[in-house]
Amino acid sequence: MTPIKQQQKYFFFFYFVDLRQRLDDYSITHKPPHTVCSYRLTEDSFANHGGAKTRFRNNINAIKLLYELEASGLPATIEQQDILAKYIGWGGLASAFDPLNGNWCEEYRELKELLSPSDYKLANESVLSAFYTSKTVIDGIYEGLRHLGFSGGTVLEPALGTGNFIGLMPEDFNARFYGAEVDNITGKIARHLYPNANIQITGFEKTNFPDGFFDAVITNVPFGSFKVYDPAYEKYDLFIHDYFILKCLDKLRPGGIAAIVTSKGTLDKSNDYVRKLFAERAELAGAIRLPNIAFKEAGTEVTSDILFLLKRSDETPRDINWLDVLNDNNGIPINNYYIDNPDMLLGTMVKGKSMYGSDDETYCEPDGRDLKESLIHAIANLPESIYTQAVKQPQEPLKQSMRNPVPNLRLDAMKELCLTVRHILDIQIKNCSDEDLDKAQQKLNYLYNSFKSRYGPLNSKINRKIFQNDSDSALLLSIENYDEFTGRVSKADIFSKRTIRKYIRPGKAQTALEALHICKNETGKVDLHVIRKLCGKGYAEIIAELDGVIYRNPANCELNDKYLGVLPSSCLSSACASLNFALRASKSGIYNPAATCAKSSEYVAKIRFNSVILLHLIRSASRSFSIVERS
């Protein structure tokens, strides 16, 4: 075959490979609508959560399936959605993140190996706040919205989780959901469960949802005594739950409605600052206080409120009674709304020791009624049909950045590969066991094989172009041995071998030269004491053995390439001074020939050594400077 025909052969080969990859990408991002559908949650979705270890195993199975779906680029089937829907987050599973808990040591190691460092950090931070909302509470919220007159429109869920509010939306509701979820894994699972929803995987403070756009907000806001940074709301200085509520109200259109689950502190805190902020934007249409067992199935006991807030179109509050906190007949401080509307309390307010140890904490104790029945009774007391459907007007289409972006599955898979490679490097630096390294390499091999079968070699032209602007591009491409001419690829050693070994300091050297190299590597200089300890030889023997390799400057020893290079004037003066002293010492009788051999030989060696240095310095200087004779 002639060289020209051979080049043509390779040209057509790579052309069709690239064409196939482009078609694969197109097939992933241009699927017909009927191939995906939103998941419907049922009673069984909440009935089989089991104990802590069962919930942990459900989470692990869902994450493993998610990795497979992300690598393949395919949407989840109904059967796969059943597995994903069992993921309930890490609320109440703090033991899985405790390396000292003997009963959870295997689960801790499995989770540590499965998640990337960033995902592990987010999961660990969520153990005290990521509690799912029960079906009973969600069904009650939708019934309350129906009673108030809402049955459809654009809906915002800023603390989405896996999307329980979407999965339990009544079938007769016609709603378009927009959501935000800060956790990467949880957000991706929600996207596979509800592909028709607009889901942004980021914190609510980083979303770009427009103000005054949504017809409704339905959410269970995160609670905690910490703040998030949002420049637009920094001036209010709010804790995260108050921040979420305030921003949600700003996202509602005038006349829009919000159904928000929040801690009782929102209504019962003595300082009315945040309630006044809410009252400037909305009216309290109603509130229902849940007993502290409402979230017991999710692993927490906390007294919560369901707030129904109606966005106002003017700036004058009509009803401000709910801003005040008074004492009830038992001396318990409670929001004035519940004093005026005791039927909206689904229990009895009492004071006692809280789960955090406070002796004056108040909570809503169950009164023996069934939660579902008591919710229905309270909903009947809400105002009826006060929500007004928005007048349909021609609107500009949503900005592209707010629409669901077409997921770049290829890029996501490359990033996941890169995180795994970094994980393998990190555990090797920490001198991990062979077993831990093997497990990490198995994951890397699985991810790489899945990627290569779908998108071709990492070093192919299209893949390199996609990842070229990433700071880890060189690292990712280095795990693959690639022949650009033949297109042949092979895996680098990181897939099967230990590429980083822990440094073990040599305790002994056979020669002075070997000891010098070890000393230079550890201290960055020539240290005769270190060299002596390594090789076990005397100073005179070391200096003799390293003759021509090190020189005295004369304050200490230096390597020859450093000392015999461009020598500063300080070396010249130091060497001259040392030689002058040696000669004067010899003439004055300080040098005693009758002294011991060791001392005399050392002294003669010193004179000869400095004579050689001085001669070298004079020759070097003569090449650059004119020697001026002394008069």
N, C-alpha and C positions, 0 to 999 in steps of 0.2 A: 504494500500500500504506500503510495507516495505521501510525502509530508503534507501536501495541500489537502488531499482527500482525508488524511487522518485528522487534520484540524477541522475540516468540515464535519467529520463524524462527531467530534467532541462538541462542536458548536450546536448541532441539532440535539445532542444528548442533553446538554444543560438547558437548552431552550424549552424542551418538553418537560424537564423536571421543574423548571420555574413556572411553566404554564400550569402544570398539575397543582403546584402549591397555591397559585393564585385562584384556581377553581375551587380548591378546598376551602380557602379563606372566604370566598364568595358564598359557598354553600353553608358555611357556619353563620355568617352574618346576614344572610338573606333567606331565612327559613320561612315557609308559608305559615300564616297565623294558626292554622288548625293543628300544628305539631306541638304547640305548647298550650297549657291551660292553667288557670289558677287553682290552687289547692283548697279543698273544703275541709275545715276542721269539724269534728263530731264529738259526741260524748266519749267515745273510745279514745280519742286523741288525748284526753286529760285523765282517763281512768287507769291507765297502765304505766304511770311513771315509776311506781315502786319506791324502794328505799334509795339511800344515797349511792350505793355501789351500782344499783341498776340504772339510776339516772346518769352516773358517770359512764357506764358502758354504752348507753344510748348516745351520749354525746360523742364518744370516741368513734362509734360506728358511723355516725352522721358525718364527722370530720373526714374520715377515711373515704367515704363515698364522695364527699365534696371534692377532695383532691383528684379522684378519678374523673369526675365530671369536668373539672377545670382543665385537666390534661387532655381529655378527649374533645372538648369543645362542644359537647352535645347537651341538649336540655334534659332535665330529669324526667323519667317516665313516672307514671302514677305510683308504681310500686316503689320506685326510688324516692319519690316525694313522701311516701309513708315513713321511710327511714329518716329522712331529713327532718320531718315534722316532730320527731321525738327528741330533737335537740332543744334543750330548755335553758342553756347557759350554765353558769357556774355559781349562781346564787345558792348559798347554803352548802357548798362543796369545798370549803376551805381546807379540809383535811387532805384533799388531793394535791395541794400545793405546799404541804408541810413535809420537808425531807426527814424530820425527826419522828414522824408518826409511824410507828412500826406496822400498824394495821393497813397503812396505805402506801407502803414503800414501793410496791410493784406498780401501783397506779401512778404514783409520782414520777417514776422513771419513764413509764410509757408516755405520759403527757409531755414530759420534758423533751423526749425524743421526737414526738409527733409534731409539735408546734414550733414555728419559727420563734426566735427570741422576741420579736415585736408582738406577735400574736399571744405568746405566753404571758408577756407583761400585761397586756390588756385583759386577758382572761383572769389573771391573778388579782388585778385591781377591781374586778367586777363581782367578787365573791360576796361583798356586803351590800350590793345594790342591784344586781341583775336577777330580779324575781319576776316570774311571769304572772300575768293577770289571769285569774281563774275564769272559766267559762260562765259561771254564775254571775260574776260581776260584769263581764263584757255583755252578756245577754241583757242584763238590767240596764246598762248604759244605752244600748240600742232601743230598748223599749221606752226609756226616758226621752230620747231624741224623737222617737215616733210620736210620743204624747205631746211634745213641744211643737210638732209640726214639720220636723225635718225628715226627709226620706231620700235624699240624693243630692249630688253636686260634687264639687271639688273638695276633697278632704285631705288634711295634713295630719301625719303621724310622725312627730319629730323624735320620738324615742321608740323606734319601730320594733326592736328585738327581732324575732323571727317572723313577726307579722300576724300575731293572734287576732288583732282587731280586723285585719283584712279577711282572714280565714273564717271568721265568725259573723261577717256582715250578712244581715238577712237578705234572702234572695230577691225580695221585692224592693230593696234599696238599689238605686242607680247611682253609684258613687265612683269617682275616679280618684284613686289614692296616690298621694305623694308622701314619701317617707325619708327619714334619715336615720342611719344607724352607725354609731362610732366604731363598733367592733367589726373587724374585717371578715372574720369567719361567719359571724351571725348575719351580717349584711349580705354575704354571698349566698347563704342558705335561703334567706328571704327572697332573693332574686330568683332562685330556682323554684321556690314555692309559688311565687306570685310574679311571673314574668311580665304581666301586663301593667304592673304598678311602676311608678317612677321612683326608684330607690337610689338615694345618694349614700354611699358608704363613707361617711365623714361625720364629724361632730356637728350638732345643730348650729353652733356658732360659726361654722365655716360654710354653711349652705348658702345658696343664692336664690332662695325662694323670695318672690316679690312681696312687699307689704300690700295689704288690702286686696288680696287675690282670692283667698279661699272662702268657701261657703261654710266650712266646719273644720274644727280641730277635735280629734278624738285620740286621747293618749293617756298613758300612765307615766307621769314625769319622774325622772330620777331624783332621788332625795339624798341630801348630804350637806354637811356644814363646810362646804368648800365652794370655790368660785371658778368659773371658766372665763377665759379672756375673749371678750367681744368688744372691739373699740366703740361700737355704736351704743353699747349699754354699760360701759365701764363707769360712767358717771353715777349710775344708780347703786353700785356696790351691793349686788344681790348674791345670795346663795344660789346654788344651781337650780333648785326646784322653783324658787321665785323667779329666777331669770327665764326659765323655760315658759312659765305661765305668761309673763309679761310679753315675751317675744311672740308667743302664739297669738295673743290678742292683737298684736300689731299686724300679724299676717292675715287676720280675718278681714273680710270686707265689711262695711257698715251693714248691720242686720244679720251678720254671720253668727254662728253659735259654736260654743266650745264645751265639750264634755271632758273634764280633766280629773283624773285620780291623783290625789296629792295627800301628803301627811296632814294630820289634824292641826299641826302647827301653823299652817297657812292661815286658817281662820281663828285659831285660839291664841296665837302669840300676843302678848300684852302690847307690844309696839304695833301701831296700826299703819306704819309707813308703807309697807308693800300693798296692803289692802287699799290704801288711798291711790296708789299707782294703778291698781287694777280698776278701781272705781272711775278713774278719769277716762277709761277706755270702754268699760262694759258694765252692764247691770247684772246682779246676781239673780238669775231666774229661779234658782233653787239649789239646794244642797242636800246630800244624804250622807249621814255619818255611818260608816260600816263598823261592825264590831271587830275587835282585835284578832279574831280567828278567821277573818275573810281571806287572808293570804297564808294560812297555816299550811295548806297543801304545797305551797311554793317554798316553804322552809323558813317563814318569818311570821312573827306576831306583832303587828303594828296597827294602830288605830288610824284609819284613813277616811278621807272625804271624797265624794263624787261631786264636783262643782259643775253646774250648768250656767255658763256666762254668755250673755247676749251682747254682741258688739253694738255700741251706740253710734248714732250718726251725728249727735251733737256733743257738746262738752259739759253739759250741766247734769250732774248725778241726780237721779230721781229718788232713789231709795238708798240711804246711807246707814240704815240701822245695822247692817251686817259689818260695819267697820268697828263696832264696839265689842269689847269683851267684858262680861259681867259675871257675877257669882250666881249659881242656881240655888235652889232651896237647900241643898246640902253643902253649900259653900264651895262648890267646885267651879273654878273659872272656866267659862265656855262662851263661845260667840253668841251674841245677842240673837242671831237668826234662829238658833236652836231653842233658845228660851221662848221666842215667839212661836216656833213651829216644832214642838216636842215630838210630833209624830214622825219627823224626819230623822230621829235618833233610833237606830236599829239595835239598841242596847241601853245600858245604864252607865252613866259617867261616874267613875270612882277614882280615888286617889290612892296611890300605893307605890311600891318599889317597881321601877321599870326594869327592862331587860339589860339596861346599861347601868343600873345601880342607884338611880336617883330616887330619893324617898318621897318627893313631892310631884312625881310624874302622874299625869292623869291619863286614863285610857277608857275606852268604851267596852264594858264587860257584856258578854252575850246575855240576853234575857230569856233564853230558852226557845225563842221562835226559830223556825226554819229560815235561813238566810234568803232563799229564793222567794218565799212567800212574803217575808217582811219587805223585800225590795219592791215587789209588785204593789204592796199596800202604800209604800212611800211614794212611788211613781205616780199613783193616782192623785196625790196631793199637789203635784206640780201644776203650774199654769198650763192651760191647754191651747195648742195651736198658736203660739205667739211668734213662731219663726215665719218669716216671709221669704218666699222663694225669690231669688234674684231675677231682676228683669233682664232678659236676654238682649244683649247689645253686641254689635260687631266689635270684636276685640282683636288686637294684634296677636299673632301667634306667639307662643312662648319662645323665649330665646333658646337657641340650640343648646346652650350650656345647661338649661334647666330640664331639657328632655332627657330621657334615658339614653345615655351614650351607648353606641354600639360597642360592646365589650371587645377589647383587643385581646382575644384569648391567647394568641401567640406571644404577645408581650408579657402578659400575666404569667404564662408558663415559664418564660425565660427568667423573670424576676424570682419565681419560686425556685428554679434551679440555682440561681445565684445565691439565694439565702441558704439553701442547703449546702452549697459548697463552702460558704463562710462558716456555717455551723461545724462542718467537718474539720476545717482548719482550726477553729477555736478549741474544739475538744482535744485535738492533737497537741496543741500548745499546752493544755492543762494536763497532758500525759494521761489520756483516758485509757481505759482497758480495751483489749482487743475485741471484746464482746460489744462494747458500746460503739466502737469504730465500725464494726461489721454491720450493725443495725443501721447506722447513719449512711453507710455506703450502699446498703440494700435500697434505702429510700432514694438515694441519688441515682442509682441504676434504673430504678423503676420510673422516676420522673424523666430521666434522659431518654430511655427507650420509648416512652410514650410520646415525648416531644419529637424524636427523630422519625418515628413511624408516621407522624401526622404532618410535620413541617420540614422534614429533611435535616441535614447536618446543621449544627449551630453556625458553622463557618460558611454556609452558603451565602451567596450574594444578598439575597433578600433578607435573611436573618441578621446578617451583619449590619445592613442598612437600618433595620428596625431598631437595633440595640446600640447603634454607634454613639448616641448622645448620652448614654448612661455611663456614670463614673466607673461602674464595675464591668464594662464591656470587655476589657482586656482579660480580666479574671475569668469571666464566663467562657470566652473563646479558647482560653488556654487549657480547658479540661478535655479538649478534643484535638487529636492529631489529625490534621487535614492536609491532603495533597491537592492543591488547586488545579493541577494539570489533569490528574486522573479522576479526581472526585472521590477518591478512597478516604475513608475515615476510620479511626480507631480511638478507643478510650484511653485517656491519660492514666497515669499511675494512681491518681487520687480515687479512682473507682474501686480499686482492689488492694492497694498497698498503703502502708503508713508512710506519708511523705514528710512528716515533721517529727523529729525525735527530741525528747528532752535532753538538754545539755548536761552531761555528766563530767564533772571536773576531774581530769587525770590527777591521781595522787602521786605519781612517780614518773620520772623520765629517765631514759637510758643514757642520754648524752646531754652535755651542757647546751648544745644547739637545740635539741628538742625541748629542753626546759625553757630556753629563751623564747621559743615560739609560743609556748603555753603562757609564759609570763606576759608577753606582749599582747596576747589575745585577751587576757583577763584584766591587766592593769593599764595597758596602753603605753607602757614605758619599760625601760630596762631596770629591773630591780634585782640586784645580786643576792639579796636575802631570800627572795622567792625562788630564784634559780637554784640557790644552794640547798633549800629544803626539798626541791623537786628531784635533783640529781644526786644529792648527798656528797658532793665534792667540796673541797676547800676553795677559798676565793682565788688563790694564786693559780690553782689548776683550772678553774673556770675561765679566768682571764687569758691564760695561755691557750686553752682550747678554743676560745672565741677570738683569738688574735686575727685581726683583719675584718672581723664581723662587727665588733663594738669598739669604741674609743672612749677615753675619758676626756671630758670637756673643759677643765679637769674637775669641776664640782661633782659630777656624777658621770655615769656611763651613757653613751648614746650609740645607736646603730650607725654603721659606717655610711650608709646612704644619706642619713640625715646630717651627720657631723662633717662629712667630706663634701657636702654640696656647697651652696652659697653660704660661706661662713661670715658671721657678723664680726665687727671690730672687737666686741666683748670677748669672743673666743681667742682672738689674737692676743689681747692684753692679758687675759687669764692664763694662757699658755706661757707667754713670756714671763709673767710674774712667777709662775710655778717653777720654770726652768731656772730663772735667776736665783730664786730661793735655794734650789737644790745645789747650784754651783757654789753659792756663798757658804752654804752649810758645809760643803766638802772642804773648802779652803780654810774655814774657821775651826775645823776640827770637830764640828758637831757630828759630822759623819765619821764614825769609828769603824775602821776596817776590822778591828778585833771583835766587833759585835757578832752576834749569832748569825749563822748563814742565812736564816730566813729573813732577818732584818736587813742584812747587807744586800742580799739579792733583790729584795723588794725596793731598796733605795736606789740601787743601780738601774733597776728596771724602770723606776720612776723617771730618772734622769734621761735614760734613752728614749723612753716613751714621749716625754715632752720635747726632746730634741727632734724627733721625727715629726711631731705635730707642728713645731715651729718652722721646720724646713718646708713642710707642705704649705703652711700659711704664707711664707715668704714667696714661694713659687707662685701661689695663686694670686697674691697681691701684685706681683711683678707683671702679671699678664694684663692687669687692669689699671695699675697706678705706676707712676715714675718714682723710683726709690730715691729719696733725698738723703745724701750722706750727712751724717752729723758732723759739724765743724768742731 
